[in-house]
Amino acid sequence: MAKDKVKAIVWQEGKFFVAKTLGLELASQGLTRSEALKNLREAFDLLLEDDGVKIPSTQIPQNPEVTSLYA
């Protein structure tokens, strides 16, 4: 089964790359584009584990894959 995708944008600020999801207020950073996306995926997984977070289910796909739109 293919994973649903969460779109993210990635840009560079100084020596860091910043990755931010579209449609959710979630961002992370890393020294490389790949590291920023990996860190964003980890942050996303932690967000989904928090029972206290109220996010409409229509915004959260099951088994999402975080990808970048542009860098």
C-alpha positions, 0 to 999 in steps of 0.5 A, spaced: 500 500 500 502 506 498 503 511 503 499 518 503 504 524 503 504 530 507 507 536 503 513 540 506 517 546 503 525 546 505 529 552 504 536 554 507 537 559 512 544 560 514 548 554 515 541 550 516 536 547 512 528 548 515 523 544 513 515 546 514 509 542 513 504 545 509 497 545 512 500 544 519 504 548 524 510 543 524 517 545 522 524 542 523 531 543 521 538 540 520 545 541 517 542 538 510 536 538 506 535 530 508 536 531 515 531 537 516 526 532 512 528 526 517 527 531 523 521 533 520 518 526 520 520 525 527 517 531 529 510 529 525 510 522 528 511 525 535 505 529 534 501 524 532 503 520 538 500 526 543 493 524 545 492 531 547 493 534 540 486 536 537 487 535 529 482 534 524 483 527 521 481 530 514 488 533 515 492 527 517 493 522 512 494 514 515 502 512 514 504 519 511 511 520 508 514 527 508 516 529 502 519 536 499 516 541 494 522 544 493 529 546 496 
